[in-house]
Amino acid sequence: MFKEYENLKAVLASMDDREAVLQGEIRQKGIEKEKAEAKYQLMIEEDAEGSAVHSSESLSKLKKKIEELDSDIALGQERLSKIAQTKQLKSRELHDGIIAGWQRETAVLRQELQQRFDAMLEYRAKLTLAVCEAHEIYNKADQMRSMIAEVDRLANPIGYTIRSHSGISNQVPIDSITGENDGILPDPDELHRVFNSGWLPDWVKHYSETGEIIKTGPIKKQKQDEARLKQQEEQERLQQEEDQLVDQEEIEHEINFGRGQSK
């Protein structure tokens, strides 16, 4: 974070510590007050019933303690209220400086981010060049298509059909790598999700860990196989438990049957 914000956090942290201490003191005095009030009420009732005799001095002393505790609690609450007011005043006092610091830091971050985005254009240029290299392969196939078309025409000059397909794909696989598709371009929604949350598709995680590019189909199949194996193991475990229960019931039945025969 930036210094202006950290300065405010340090000031507020000190107040938070004092606030926590006061809250603890108020809770403790509240407990003491409840006990004192319960004791005072009991002494008054005992004195009224005649089951015990308590002097006016002891009753007054206990009542005074309750009043002092009540006063201490009220004072603590007043101090807590003042801390809350001071927090607000301090935040308001430093607010403009914090906003200025935030704007300064975000200006730096915007520049860094733009540099990252500009660097990504290099990947786009490399991708376009790679597609251009792939054109050489497509061009060879298209030349062979023209040759075969000429053979078709010579073999059947009257009824031949113009051969329009080169035998290989004439489209760049631009679909995002989702499901069973393996395209060379990421989906815009996928990029936004990565940028906003840091989420990565499984195949990208695999690449970051191993440097290996694999299709999402095998990853999906592996997960399905793992889930299927886990389900199978669970079914086998349940079957074993059921078999053991049946065996135990049969053993108990045989024992009970033997006892009946012996009688």
KEDOLUM-247673 format. One record per residue: residue number from 1; x, y, z of N, C-alpha, C in turn. Coordinates in steps of 0.02 Angstrom, whole numbers. Atoms other than C-alpha are relative to their C-alpha. Layout:
REM residues N
+-----+--------+--------+--------+--------+--------+--------+--------+--------+--------+
| seq |    n.u |    n.v |    n.w |   ca.u |   ca.v |   ca.w |    c.u |    c.v |    c.w |
+-----+--------+--------+--------+--------+--------+--------+--------+--------+--------+
| NUM |      X |      Y |      Z |      X |      Y |      Z |      X |      Y |      Z |
...
+-----+--------+--------+--------+--------+--------+--------+--------+--------+--------+
REM end
This chain:
REM residues 263
+-----+--------+--------+--------+--------+--------+--------+--------+--------+--------+
| seq |    n.u |    n.v |    n.w |   ca.u |   ca.v |   ca.w |    c.u |    c.v |    c.w |
+-----+--------+--------+--------+--------+--------+--------+--------+--------+--------+
|   1 |     42 |    -60 |      0 |      0 |      0 |      0 |     44 |     62 |      0 |
|   2 |    -38 |    -62 |      4 |     50 |    183 |     -7 |      5 |     33 |     69 |
|   3 |    -19 |    -26 |    -66 |    123 |    286 |    135 |    -57 |     37 |     35 |
|   4 |     54 |    -38 |    -31 |    -26 |    402 |    164 |    -52 |    -46 |     33 |
|   5 |     48 |     47 |    -27 |   -142 |    255 |    190 |     30 |    -37 |     60 |
|   6 |    -33 |     35 |    -55 |    -16 |    164 |    299 |      5 |     43 |     62 |
|   7 |     -3 |    -45 |    -57 |      3 |    318 |    408 |    -68 |      2 |     37 |
|   8 |     66 |      0 |    -31 |   -185 |    324 |    437 |    -13 |    -66 |     36 |
|   9 |     10 |     66 |    -31 |   -190 |    137 |    472 |     37 |     -5 |     66 |
|  10 |    -39 |      2 |    -62 |    -53 |    158 |    603 |    -35 |     39 |     55 |
|  11 |     35 |    -41 |    -49 |   -149 |    298 |    689 |    -63 |    -36 |     25 |
|  12 |     61 |     35 |    -18 |   -311 |    199 |    685 |     14 |    -64 |     40 |
|  13 |    -18 |     62 |    -36 |   -224 |     40 |    745 |     12 |     15 |     74 |
|  14 |    -12 |    -20 |    -69 |   -167 |    132 |    902 |    -66 |     12 |     36 |
|  15 |     66 |    -11 |    -29 |   -346 |    188 |    933 |    -38 |    -65 |      9 |
|  16 |     33 |     65 |     -5 |   -410 |     12 |    899 |     24 |    -38 |     62 |
|  17 |    -28 |     34 |    -59 |   -292 |    -56 |   1033 |    -30 |     29 |     64 |
|  18 |     28 |    -32 |    -60 |   -354 |     72 |   1159 |    -74 |    -17 |      6 |
|  19 |     71 |     18 |      1 |   -533 |     34 |   1107 |    -11 |    -70 |     27 |
|  20 |      6 |     69 |    -23 |   -507 |   -152 |   1137 |     11 |     -5 |     75 |
|  21 |    -13 |      0 |    -72 |   -435 |   -119 |   1310 |    -61 |     26 |     38 |
|  22 |     58 |    -29 |    -34 |   -582 |     -9 |   1359 |    -60 |    -47 |     -3 |
|  23 |     56 |     47 |      6 |   -708 |   -136 |   1293 |      8 |    -57 |     49 |
|  24 |    -13 |     53 |    -48 |   -624 |   -269 |   1398 |    -14 |     22 |     72 |
|  25 |     13 |    -27 |    -67 |   -631 |   -158 |   1552 |    -75 |      7 |     13 |
|  26 |     73 |     -8 |     -7 |   -815 |   -119 |   1522 |    -34 |    -68 |     11 |
|  27 |     29 |     67 |     -8 |   -857 |   -304 |   1503 |     13 |    -27 |     70 |
|  28 |    -18 |     25 |    -66 |   -764 |   -347 |   1663 |    -40 |     35 |     55 |
|  29 |     38 |    -38 |    -50 |   -848 |   -208 |   1762 |    -73 |    -17 |     -4 |
|  30 |     70 |     21 |      8 |  -1016 |   -262 |   1691 |    -13 |    -65 |     37 |
|  31 |      7 |     64 |    -36 |   -988 |   -438 |   1759 |      1 |     12 |     75 |
|  32 |     -5 |    -15 |    -72 |   -935 |   -369 |   1928 |    -64 |     33 |     24 |
|  33 |     62 |    -34 |    -19 |  -1090 |   -257 |   1931 |    -58 |    -49 |      7 |
|  34 |     54 |     50 |     -3 |  -1207 |   -402 |   1893 |      5 |    -42 |     63 |
|  35 |    -10 |     41 |    -60 |  -1131 |   -505 |   2033 |    -17 |     41 |     63 |
|  36 |     14 |    -43 |    -58 |  -1139 |   -359 |   2155 |    -75 |     13 |      7 |
|  37 |     72 |    -12 |     -3 |  -1320 |   -323 |   2109 |    -37 |    -62 |     25 |
|  38 |     32 |     62 |    -22 |  -1367 |   -506 |   2132 |     11 |    -11 |     74 |
|  39 |    -16 |      8 |    -71 |  -1279 |   -510 |   2300 |    -40 |     49 |     42 |
|  40 |     37 |    -52 |    -36 |  -1362 |   -347 |   2354 |    -74 |    -19 |      5 |
|  41 |     70 |     20 |      0 |  -1534 |   -411 |   2304 |    -12 |    -58 |     48 |
|  42 |      6 |     57 |    -45 |  -1505 |   -573 |   2400 |      3 |     24 |     73 |
|  43 |     -7 |    -25 |    -68 |  -1449 |   -478 |   2556 |    -63 |     37 |     22 |
|  44 |     62 |    -36 |    -17 |  -1603 |   -365 |   2549 |    -56 |    -49 |     16 |
|  45 |     53 |     49 |    -11 |  -1718 |   -517 |   2533 |     11 |    -38 |     65 |
|  46 |    -15 |     35 |    -63 |  -1630 |   -610 |   2674 |    -16 |     43 |     60 |
|  47 |     12 |    -47 |    -56 |  -1640 |   -456 |   2784 |    -75 |      9 |     11 |
|  48 |     72 |    -10 |     -6 |  -1825 |   -435 |   2746 |    -34 |    -62 |     29 |
|  49 |     29 |     62 |    -25 |  -1864 |   -618 |   2780 |     22 |    -16 |     70 |
|  50 |    -27 |     15 |    -66 |  -1759 |   -621 |   2936 |     43 |    -62 |      1 |
|  51 |    -42 |     60 |      3 |  -1660 |   -771 |   2874 |     73 |     17 |     12 |
|  52 |    -68 |    -24 |    -14 |  -1501 |   -668 |   2890 |     -4 |     74 |     15 |
|  53 |     -1 |    -70 |    -19 |  -1459 |   -502 |   2966 |     61 |     33 |    -31 |
|  54 |    -55 |    -37 |     31 |  -1354 |   -378 |   2866 |     -2 |     73 |     24 |
|  55 |     -3 |    -68 |    -26 |  -1296 |   -212 |   2935 |    -10 |     51 |    -56 |
|  56 |      9 |    -55 |     48 |  -1339 |    -48 |   2852 |     66 |     19 |    -31 |
|  57 |    -66 |    -18 |     25 |  -1154 |    -18 |   2835 |     21 |    -46 |    -58 |
|  58 |    -19 |     48 |     53 |  -1126 |   -178 |   2732 |    -43 |      9 |    -62 |
|  59 |     45 |    -12 |     57 |  -1278 |   -143 |   2624 |     19 |     64 |    -37 |
|  60 |    -19 |    -64 |     31 |  -1225 |     37 |   2595 |     66 |     -7 |    -38 |
|  61 |    -65 |     11 |     32 |  -1048 |    -18 |   2553 |     -9 |    -35 |    -67 |
|  62 |     11 |     37 |     62 |  -1111 |   -142 |   2424 |    -37 |     42 |    -51 |
|  63 |     37 |    -43 |     45 |  -1234 |    -17 |   2351 |     46 |     53 |    -31 |
|  64 |    -48 |    -50 |     25 |  -1094 |    111 |   2336 |     45 |    -31 |    -53 |
|  65 |    -43 |     34 |     49 |   -987 |    -17 |   2245 |    -37 |     -7 |    -67 |
|  66 |     40 |      6 |     61 |  -1129 |    -46 |   2121 |     -3 |     67 |    -37 |
|  67 |      3 |    -67 |     31 |  -1145 |    141 |   2091 |     67 |     19 |    -31 |
|  68 |    -67 |    -15 |     27 |   -956 |    157 |   2067 |     12 |    -39 |    -65 |
|  69 |     -9 |     41 |     61 |   -956 |     14 |   1942 |    -42 |     28 |    -57 |
|  70 |     44 |    -30 |     51 |  -1103 |     93 |   1851 |     31 |     63 |    -28 |
|  71 |    -33 |    -61 |     21 |  -1009 |    257 |   1845 |     61 |    -15 |    -44 |
|  72 |    -59 |     20 |     40 |   -851 |    171 |   1781 |    -20 |    -24 |    -69 |
|  73 |     24 |     25 |     64 |   -951 |     84 |   1644 |    -22 |     59 |    -45 |
|  74 |     22 |    -58 |     39 |  -1031 |    248 |   1590 |     59 |     41 |    -25 |
|  75 |    -60 |    -36 |     19 |   -860 |    332 |   1589 |     36 |    -36 |    -57 |
|  76 |    -32 |     39 |     53 |   -788 |    191 |   1484 |    -36 |      7 |    -66 |
|  77 |     40 |     -8 |     61 |   -930 |    205 |   1359 |     10 |     69 |    -30 |
|  78 |    -13 |    -68 |     24 |   -902 |    392 |   1349 |     67 |      5 |    -34 |
|  79 |    -67 |     -1 |     31 |   -718 |    364 |   1312 |      0 |    -37 |    -67 |
|  80 |      6 |     37 |     64 |   -763 |    235 |   1178 |    -31 |     44 |    -53 |
|  81 |     33 |    -45 |     46 |   -879 |    361 |   1098 |     48 |     54 |    -26 |
|  82 |    -49 |    -51 |     19 |   -740 |    490 |   1098 |     52 |    -28 |    -48 |
|  83 |    -48 |     32 |     46 |   -620 |    368 |   1015 |    -31 |     -6 |    -70 |
|  84 |     34 |      7 |     65 |   -749 |    335 |    877 |     -3 |     68 |    -35 |
|  85 |      2 |    -67 |     29 |   -768 |    523 |    851 |     69 |     21 |    -26 |
|  86 |    -69 |    -18 |     19 |   -579 |    545 |    846 |     21 |    -37 |    -63 |
|  87 |    -14 |     39 |     60 |   -564 |    406 |    716 |    -29 |     35 |    -62 |
|  88 |     33 |    -33 |     56 |   -688 |    495 |    605 |     34 |     66 |    -17 |
|  89 |    -33 |    -64 |     11 |   -603 |    664 |    628 |     68 |    -10 |    -33 |
|  90 |    -66 |     13 |     27 |   -431 |    590 |    592 |     -5 |    -23 |    -72 |
|  91 |     10 |     24 |     69 |   -494 |    500 |    437 |    -18 |     57 |    -46 |
|  92 |     21 |    -58 |     40 |   -577 |    660 |    376 |     59 |     47 |    -12 |
|  93 |    -58 |    -45 |      4 |   -418 |    760 |    412 |     50 |    -25 |    -51 |
|  94 |    -51 |     29 |     45 |   -307 |    640 |    313 |    -29 |    -22 |    -67 |
|  95 |     34 |     27 |     59 |   -436 |    598 |    179 |     29 |     27 |    -65 |
|  96 |    -24 |    -30 |     63 |   -377 |    721 |     45 |     70 |    -24 |    -18 |
|  97 |    -68 |     24 |     13 |   -197 |    668 |     65 |      1 |    -73 |    -22 |
|  98 |      4 |     70 |     18 |   -244 |    485 |     54 |    -25 |     -7 |    -72 |
|  99 |     26 |      2 |     69 |   -345 |    515 |   -105 |     55 |     20 |    -49 |
| 100 |    -55 |    -22 |     44 |   -197 |    609 |   -179 |     52 |    -55 |     -7 |
| 101 |    -47 |     55 |      2 |    -82 |    466 |   -134 |    -25 |    -58 |    -42 |
| 102 |     31 |     54 |     40 |   -203 |    340 |   -209 |      4 |     17 |    -75 |
| 103 |     -3 |    -20 |     70 |   -212 |    439 |   -371 |     72 |     -4 |    -27 |
| 104 |    -70 |      4 |     20 |    -22 |    449 |   -377 |     20 |    -73 |    -14 |
| 105 |    -20 |     70 |      7 |     -1 |    262 |   -353 |    -37 |    -34 |    -58 |
| 106 |     37 |     31 |     55 |   -139 |    213 |   -475 |     26 |     25 |    -67 |
| 107 |    -30 |    -26 |     63 |    -57 |    326 |   -607 |     60 |    -43 |    -19 |
| 108 |    -58 |     43 |     12 |    100 |    221 |   -588 |    -23 |    -69 |    -23 |
| 109 |     26 |     66 |     18 |     -1 |     60 |   -596 |    -30 |     -1 |    -70 |
| 110 |     28 |     -4 |     68 |    -92 |    118 |   -753 |     56 |     -4 |    -51 |
| 111 |    -56 |      1 |     47 |     75 |    147 |   -837 |     30 |    -70 |     -5 |
| 112 |    -27 |     69 |      0 |    139 |    -25 |   -784 |    -47 |    -47 |    -37 |
| 113 |     48 |     43 |     34 |    -21 |   -106 |   -844 |      1 |     10 |    -75 |
| 114 |     -2 |    -14 |     72 |    -13 |    -19 |  -1012 |     62 |    -30 |    -31 |
| 115 |    -61 |     31 |     25 |    166 |    -79 |  -1031 |     -9 |    -75 |    -10 |
| 116 |     14 |     72 |      7 |    106 |   -257 |  -1001 |    -44 |    -12 |    -61 |
| 117 |     44 |      9 |     58 |    -33 |   -237 |  -1128 |     38 |     12 |    -66 |
| 118 |    -40 |    -13 |     60 |     89 |   -162 |  -1254 |     45 |    -59 |    -16 |
| 119 |    -43 |     58 |     11 |    205 |   -310 |  -1229 |    -39 |    -58 |    -30 |
| 120 |     41 |     55 |     26 |     60 |   -426 |  -1267 |     -9 |      6 |    -76 |
| 121 |      6 |     -8 |     73 |     53 |   -352 |  -1443 |     54 |    -40 |    -36 |
| 122 |    -54 |     39 |     30 |    218 |   -440 |  -1475 |    -23 |    -72 |    -11 |
| 123 |     26 |     68 |      7 |    131 |   -607 |  -1443 |    -49 |     -3 |    -58 |
| 124 |     48 |     -2 |     56 |     -5 |   -555 |  -1565 |     38 |      1 |    -66 |
| 125 |    -40 |     -2 |     62 |    127 |   -512 |  -1696 |     31 |    -68 |    -15 |
| 126 |    -30 |     66 |     10 |    215 |   -679 |  -1668 |    -52 |    -51 |    -22 |
| 127 |     54 |     45 |     20 |     49 |   -770 |  -1682 |    -17 |     10 |    -73 |
| 128 |     17 |    -14 |     70 |      9 |   -683 |  -1846 |     54 |    -25 |    -47 |
| 129 |    -56 |     25 |     40 |    183 |   -726 |  -1913 |     -3 |    -76 |     -4 |
| 130 |      5 |     72 |      0 |    157 |   -907 |  -1862 |    -56 |    -23 |    -46 |
| 131 |     54 |     16 |     47 |     -8 |   -909 |  -1957 |     24 |      8 |    -71 |
| 132 |    -27 |    -11 |     67 |     83 |   -838 |  -2107 |     45 |    -58 |    -21 |
| 133 |    -42 |     58 |     15 |    209 |   -981 |  -2095 |    -44 |    -61 |    -16 |
| 134 |     46 |     55 |     14 |     62 |  -1102 |  -2088 |    -29 |      6 |    -70 |
| 135 |     25 |    -12 |     68 |      5 |  -1022 |  -2251 |     42 |    -38 |    -51 |
| 136 |    -43 |     35 |     47 |    155 |  -1102 |  -2337 |    -24 |    -73 |     -8 |
| 137 |     25 |     68 |      3 |     86 |  -1273 |  -2292 |    -65 |     -3 |    -39 |
| 138 |     64 |     -3 |     35 |    -88 |  -1225 |  -2351 |     12 |     12 |    -75 |
| 139 |    -13 |    -16 |     70 |    -15 |  -1155 |  -2512 |     24 |    -61 |    -38 |
| 140 |    -23 |     62 |     32 |     74 |  -1319 |  -2550 |    -59 |    -46 |    -15 |
| 141 |     58 |     43 |     10 |    -88 |  -1414 |  -2525 |    -45 |     28 |    -56 |
| 142 |     42 |    -30 |     51 |   -181 |  -1290 |  -2636 |     30 |     -9 |    -69 |
| 143 |    -33 |     12 |     64 |    -51 |  -1308 |  -2773 |    -13 |    -72 |    -24 |
| 144 |     13 |     69 |     18 |    -74 |  -1496 |  -2766 |    -73 |     -9 |    -21 |
| 145 |     70 |      3 |     20 |   -262 |  -1470 |  -2776 |     -7 |     22 |    -73 |
| 146 |      4 |    -24 |     69 |   -236 |  -1372 |  -2938 |     26 |    -54 |    -48 |
| 147 |    -28 |     54 |     42 |   -129 |  -1514 |  -3007 |    -50 |    -56 |     -9 |
| 148 |     49 |     54 |      4 |   -260 |  -1645 |  -2963 |    -61 |     22 |    -42 |
| 149 |     56 |    -25 |     39 |   -395 |  -1533 |  -3038 |     15 |     -4 |    -75 |
| 150 |    -20 |      5 |     70 |   -297 |  -1530 |  -3201 |     -4 |    -72 |    -24 |
| 151 |      5 |     71 |     17 |   -285 |  -1719 |  -3198 |    -73 |    -20 |     -9 |
| 152 |     72 |     14 |      6 |   -473 |  -1728 |  -3167 |    -27 |     23 |    -68 |
| 153 |     25 |    -28 |     62 |   -504 |  -1618 |  -3318 |     24 |    -40 |    -61 |
| 154 |    -27 |     38 |     55 |   -390 |  -1718 |  -3431 |    -33 |    -69 |     -4 |
| 155 |     28 |     68 |      0 |   -465 |  -1884 |  -3374 |    -73 |      1 |    -21 |
| 156 |     71 |     -3 |     16 |   -644 |  -1827 |  -3397 |    -17 |     71 |    -23 |
| 157 |      6 |    -70 |     22 |   -648 |  -1667 |  -3502 |    -72 |     26 |     -5 |
| 158 |     69 |    -24 |      9 |   -836 |  -1663 |  -3522 |    -37 |      5 |     67 |
| 159 |     41 |      1 |    -61 |   -912 |  -1712 |  -3354 |     38 |      7 |     65 |
| 160 |    -39 |     -2 |    -63 |   -775 |  -1677 |  -3229 |    -26 |     56 |     45 |
| 161 |     21 |    -49 |    -50 |   -814 |  -1583 |  -3069 |     62 |     37 |     26 |
| 162 |    -57 |    -40 |    -24 |   -701 |  -1440 |  -3015 |     15 |    -18 |     73 |
| 163 |    -21 |     18 |    -67 |   -605 |  -1497 |  -2862 |     18 |     64 |     39 |
| 164 |    -10 |    -64 |    -36 |   -617 |  -1353 |  -2738 |     34 |    -10 |     68 |
| 165 |    -29 |     11 |    -67 |   -554 |  -1435 |  -2577 |     71 |    -24 |     -6 |
| 166 |    -71 |     16 |      6 |   -368 |  -1446 |  -2548 |     19 |    -63 |     38 |
| 167 |    -16 |     60 |    -38 |   -379 |  -1596 |  -2432 |     20 |     15 |     72 |
| 168 |    -16 |    -19 |    -68 |   -331 |  -1498 |  -2277 |    -46 |     59 |     19 |
| 169 |     43 |    -54 |    -24 |   -418 |  -1366 |  -2172 |     18 |     66 |    -35 |
| 170 |    -12 |    -66 |     29 |   -439 |  -1197 |  -2253 |    -20 |     56 |     49 |
| 171 |     17 |    -47 |    -53 |   -483 |  -1113 |  -2087 |     50 |     -5 |     57 |
| 172 |    -43 |     -1 |    -60 |   -376 |  -1059 |  -1940 |    -42 |    -19 |     60 |
| 173 |     39 |     20 |    -59 |   -433 |  -1145 |  -1779 |      2 |     54 |     54 |
| 174 |     -3 |    -57 |    -46 |   -472 |   -986 |  -1683 |    -42 |    -10 |     62 |
| 175 |     43 |     10 |    -59 |   -597 |  -1059 |  -1559 |     43 |     -7 |     63 |
| 176 |    -35 |      5 |    -64 |   -549 |  -1048 |  -1376 |      8 |    -73 |     20 |
| 177 |    -10 |     68 |    -24 |   -479 |  -1203 |  -1293 |    -49 |    -13 |     56 |
| 178 |     52 |     17 |    -49 |   -639 |  -1255 |  -1205 |    -30 |    -66 |    -20 |
| 179 |     28 |     66 |     16 |   -713 |  -1428 |  -1192 |     49 |    -41 |    -40 |
| 180 |    -42 |     41 |     43 |   -642 |  -1530 |  -1335 |     33 |     41 |    -55 |
| 181 |    -28 |    -43 |     53 |   -592 |  -1381 |  -1445 |     69 |     25 |     19 |
| 182 |    -67 |    -25 |    -12 |   -412 |  -1325 |  -1463 |     15 |     55 |    -50 |
| 183 |    -11 |    -56 |     45 |   -405 |  -1153 |  -1540 |     60 |     41 |     22 |
| 184 |    -61 |    -38 |    -14 |   -261 |  -1030 |  -1549 |    -16 |     66 |     35 |
| 185 |     18 |    -63 |    -33 |   -358 |   -881 |  -1477 |    -40 |    -14 |     63 |
| 186 |     40 |      8 |    -61 |   -423 |   -867 |  -1299 |    -67 |     36 |     -8 |
| 187 |     66 |    -32 |      1 |   -604 |   -822 |  -1271 |      5 |     67 |     38 |
| 188 |     -3 |    -64 |    -35 |   -627 |   -637 |  -1223 |    -24 |     -4 |     73 |
| 189 |     25 |      7 |    -68 |   -731 |   -686 |  -1071 |     51 |    -36 |     44 |
| 190 |    -52 |     36 |    -36 |   -592 |   -805 |  -1020 |     56 |     47 |     20 |
| 191 |    -52 |    -49 |    -16 |   -463 |   -665 |  -1030 |    -22 |     48 |     55 |
| 192 |     25 |    -45 |    -51 |   -572 |   -548 |   -928 |     -1 |    -34 |     68 |
| 193 |      3 |     37 |    -64 |   -594 |   -682 |   -795 |     70 |     -8 |     29 |
| 194 |    -70 |      6 |    -23 |   -406 |   -711 |   -786 |     25 |     66 |     28 |
| 195 |    -23 |    -67 |    -20 |   -373 |   -524 |   -774 |    -31 |     23 |     65 |
| 196 |     36 |    -25 |    -58 |   -505 |   -490 |   -643 |      7 |    -43 |     63 |
| 197 |     -1 |     45 |    -59 |   -485 |   -642 |   -530 |     64 |    -40 |      8 |
| 198 |    -60 |     40 |     -4 |   -319 |   -725 |   -571 |    -12 |    -74 |    -14 |
| 199 |     17 |     69 |     17 |   -411 |   -885 |   -620 |     37 |    -22 |    -63 |
| 200 |    -33 |     28 |     60 |   -321 |   -999 |   -746 |    -35 |    -64 |    -21 |
| 201 |     27 |     64 |     23 |   -392 |  -1138 |   -855 |     48 |    -56 |     19 |
| 202 |    -41 |     56 |    -21 |   -329 |  -1311 |   -809 |     60 |    -11 |    -45 |
| 203 |    -56 |     15 |     46 |   -223 |  -1330 |   -966 |     55 |     53 |      7 |
| 204 |    -50 |    -52 |    -11 |   -136 |  -1163 |   -930 |     38 |    -13 |     65 |
| 205 |    -33 |     19 |    -63 |   -102 |  -1216 |   -750 |     51 |    -55 |    -13 |
| 206 |    -45 |     56 |     15 |    -27 |  -1376 |   -818 |     63 |     26 |    -37 |
| 207 |    -57 |    -28 |     37 |     82 |  -1277 |   -939 |     47 |     39 |     46 |
| 208 |    -42 |    -40 |    -45 |    142 |  -1158 |   -801 |     42 |    -44 |     46 |
| 209 |    -35 |     45 |    -46 |    194 |  -1307 |   -695 |     49 |    -46 |    -36 |
| 210 |    -41 |     50 |     36 |    269 |  -1420 |   -830 |     31 |     25 |    -64 |
| 211 |    -23 |    -23 |     65 |    297 |  -1316 |   -986 |    -28 |    -41 |    -57 |
| 212 |     29 |     45 |     51 |    191 |  -1444 |  -1079 |    -69 |     25 |    -20 |
| 213 |     66 |    -18 |     27 |     45 |  -1396 |  -1191 |    -38 |    -63 |    -15 |
| 214 |     42 |     58 |     14 |    -92 |  -1525 |  -1190 |    -71 |     25 |    -14 |
| 215 |     69 |    -17 |     15 |   -269 |  -1523 |  -1255 |    -43 |     -9 |     62 |
| 216 |     43 |      5 |    -58 |   -410 |  -1499 |  -1133 |    -39 |    -65 |      2 |
| 217 |     35 |     64 |      2 |   -490 |  -1660 |  -1190 |     32 |    -51 |     47 |
| 218 |    -32 |     47 |    -46 |   -360 |  -1770 |  -1102 |     -7 |     20 |     74 |
| 219 |      9 |    -22 |    -69 |   -372 |  -1662 |   -944 |    -70 |    -18 |     24 |
| 220 |     69 |     14 |    -18 |   -560 |  -1679 |   -945 |    -10 |    -76 |      9 |
| 221 |      7 |     73 |     -5 |   -547 |  -1867 |   -975 |     34 |    -26 |     63 |
| 222 |    -35 |     21 |    -60 |   -420 |  -1885 |   -835 |    -43 |     12 |     62 |
| 223 |     43 |    -16 |    -56 |   -538 |  -1798 |   -714 |    -60 |    -47 |      3 |
| 224 |     57 |     46 |      2 |   -682 |  -1906 |   -772 |     21 |    -70 |     24 |
| 225 |    -25 |     65 |    -20 |   -576 |  -2063 |   -750 |     12 |     -3 |     75 |
| 226 |    -13 |     -2 |    -72 |   -523 |  -2009 |   -576 |    -66 |     -2 |     39 |
| 227 |     65 |      0 |    -33 |   -704 |  -1974 |   -527 |    -33 |    -69 |     -4 |
| 228 |     29 |     67 |     10 |   -759 |  -2141 |   -601 |     34 |    -51 |     46 |
| 229 |    -37 |     46 |    -43 |   -621 |  -2233 |   -507 |    -19 |      9 |     74 |
| 230 |     20 |    -14 |    -69 |   -667 |  -2147 |   -344 |    -69 |    -27 |     15 |
| 231 |     68 |     26 |     -9 |   -849 |  -2192 |   -368 |      1 |    -77 |      4 |
| 232 |     -5 |     72 |      0 |   -801 |  -2372 |   -407 |     28 |    -26 |     66 |
| 233 |    -29 |     20 |    -64 |   -693 |  -2384 |   -251 |    -50 |      7 |     57 |
| 234 |     51 |    -10 |    -52 |   -835 |  -2315 |   -145 |    -53 |    -55 |     -4 |
| 235 |     49 |     54 |      8 |   -956 |  -2443 |   -218 |     27 |    -66 |     25 |
| 236 |    -32 |     62 |    -24 |   -833 |  -2584 |   -183 |      4 |     -1 |     76 |
| 237 |     -4 |     -4 |    -73 |   -811 |  -2523 |     -4 |    -68 |    -14 |     31 |
| 238 |     67 |     11 |    -26 |   -999 |  -2519 |     24 |    -21 |    -73 |     -8 |
| 239 |     17 |     71 |     13 |  -1016 |  -2693 |    -54 |     35 |    -45 |     51 |
| 240 |    -38 |     39 |    -50 |   -880 |  -2761 |     63 |    -33 |      4 |     68 |
| 241 |     34 |     -9 |    -64 |   -969 |  -2688 |    213 |    -65 |    -40 |      2 |
| 242 |     63 |     38 |      3 |  -1133 |  -2765 |    155 |     13 |    -75 |      5 |
| 243 |    -17 |     71 |     -2 |  -1050 |  -2935 |    126 |     20 |    -21 |     70 |
| 244 |    -21 |     15 |    -69 |   -970 |  -2929 |    299 |    -60 |     -4 |     46 |
| 245 |     61 |      1 |    -41 |  -1139 |  -2889 |    376 |    -40 |    -63 |    -12 |
| 246 |     36 |     62 |     16 |  -1220 |  -3035 |    285 |     35 |    -60 |     31 |
| 247 |    -39 |     55 |    -30 |  -1079 |  -3152 |    340 |    -11 |     -3 |     75 |
| 248 |      9 |     -2 |    -73 |  -1099 |  -3095 |    520 |    -69 |    -25 |     19 |
| 249 |     69 |     23 |    -14 |  -1287 |  -3125 |    513 |     -5 |    -76 |     -9 |
| 250 |      1 |     73 |     11 |  -1259 |  -3300 |    442 |     34 |    -37 |     57 |
| 251 |    -36 |     32 |    -56 |  -1133 |  -3341 |    579 |    -44 |      0 |     62 |
| 252 |     44 |     -4 |    -58 |  -1253 |  -3280 |    714 |    -58 |    -48 |     -6 |
| 253 |     55 |     46 |     11 |  -1393 |  -3380 |    635 |     21 |    -72 |     13 |
| 254 |    -25 |     68 |    -10 |  -1287 |  -3539 |    634 |     12 |    -14 |     74 |
| 255 |    -12 |      9 |    -72 |  -1237 |  -3512 |    816 |    -67 |    -10 |     37 |
| 256 |     66 |      5 |    -32 |  -1418 |  -3485 |    869 |    -34 |    -66 |    -18 |
| 257 |     29 |     64 |     21 |  -1473 |  -3638 |    767 |     32 |    -57 |     37 |
| 258 |    -35 |     53 |    -37 |  -1339 |  -3745 |    850 |    -21 |     -3 |     72 |
| 259 |     23 |     -1 |    -70 |  -1395 |  -3691 |   1022 |    -69 |    -32 |      5 |
| 260 |     67 |     29 |     -1 |  -1573 |  -3738 |    978 |      2 |    -76 |     -6 |
| 261 |     -6 |     72 |     10 |  -1519 |  -3911 |    920 |     25 |    -35 |     63 |
| 262 |    -30 |     30 |    -59 |  -1418 |  -3942 |   1077 |    -52 |     -7 |     56 |
| 263 |     52 |      5 |    -50 |  -1572 |  -3910 |   1183 |    -47 |    -59 |    -16 |
+-----+--------+--------+--------+--------+--------+--------+--------+--------+--------+
REM end
